[in-house]
Amino acid sequence: TADKITTVSPTYAQEILDPWFSYGLDALLREKQYKLCGILNGIDTDSNDPATDKNIPFNYDITNFEEGKAKCKEALQDKFGLNKDGSPVFAMVSRMVGMKGFDLVQSIADGLVDRGIELVILGSGESQYENFFSDLCARHPGRVGTYIGFEPALSQEIYAGADAFIMPSKSEPCGLAQMVACRYGTPPIVRETGGLRDTVAPYNKYTGEGNGFSFANFDAYEMLGVIRSALGCYGDREIMRGLISRAMQADYGFDGSAEEYAKLYIWML
């Protein structure tokens, strides 16, 4: 009986027409498809601003992000007892559930550490993932930092101090973490689903465009390939400077979303 049905991203509006995403509602949604639309979510750009955030050790903006992120990274490594040997820090801030792709990360975590990546994981959820990443931390001292629980201030420190942000969700209506990561100049590595597909433009080595990295299938090997590409980019200062700059300049505020909702409501009235 609704006049309109909205989702929080355009891609998710199309995905829920598929039985895999719809939990039994696909037939009804396809019948009512003419009512369906997706309006991309946004973040609070005032509270998620590295230039003014009081939770991070050094404030920075688009003009001095290299210095700022370097200092935030060093502080993050100190907090988690990580080695400061020039290795990249890849991070996850998420609920520890399979839907967020933790099983993919779990299957390649030791391999990531062996490739010289330092991992920082913040979250809580299913005991199998909490136990695994706690054990991973114990097995790789100085290479892995794990915090079981959720600490908002610490999450901001991670967004600011990490070199890349991993978000390989199986399904994601929109997602906000990848937008926050971009805001703090931390290129996200995402699976192309829902709002992740709509907000992260994969890096193109031929054109130099993009603000992150992405892969299509929910597959650990495919994700590992993209992480290898991200690791290769980390070694090129010019590529990383461009990625970070484009990520920080992306418009993820809610003003555009609000305009679209206003247009929709006015149209219905």
C-alpha positions, 0 to 999 in steps of 0.5 A: 500500500506504500506510495514509494519504497526506498533503500539507502543506495541505488545498487541495493534497490536493484539487488533486493529484486534478487532472491539471494538478497531479498529473504523471500520478498523478491517476487513482491518487490519485482511486482512493485518495482515501479515504486522502488528507488534507492537514495544513497546514504551520507555521513555527518561530515562535521563529526567525521572531520580529520581537521577538527576531530579531537579523538585523533592525535594530529589534525590534518586536511587536504593540504597536509595529509601526508604529515598528519596521517604519518603522525596518526599512524605512528600513534596507532602503531604505538597504541597496538604495539605494532612494529614501526618498520615502514609496513602498511597498516590495513584495518577493519572496524566492524561487527564481527559477523560473516555478513561483514566478510570476516570469514574471507579475512580470516582465511587469508589473515596469516598470508597478509601478515606474511606479506608484510602487512600489519593488521588492526581489527576493532569489533565484536560479534560472533565468538569464532571471529573474536577468538580467531583474531585474538589468537592471530594477535597473540601469534603475530606480536608486533604485526597484528592489533586486535580490540574486542569491543567497540570504542568510538574514539579508538575507531576514529584513531584507526580511520586516521592512522591506517593506510587502507580500510578493509570492508569485504561485505557479503551484503551492504545496503549502504555502509558508512565506514567506507565513507568515513575511511575516505574522509580520513584519507584511508582508501577502502578495499571493498566488495562491489555490493550495495552502497559499497559499489556506489561510493567507492570508485576502484583505482584505475592504473591506466587513467589514474582515477579512483579513490579505493579498490574493489572486487566483485565476487565474495571470494577470498582469492579474489580479495587477496588479488585486490589487496596485492594491488593495493599493496603495490600502490602503497609502494608508489608515493605518487599513486598513494597521494592521488588516491588519498587526495581523491578519497578525502575530496569525495562528497559523502555528506547528507546534503545531496541525500536530503535533496533527493528525499525532499524531491521524492516527498514533494513528488508524492504530495 
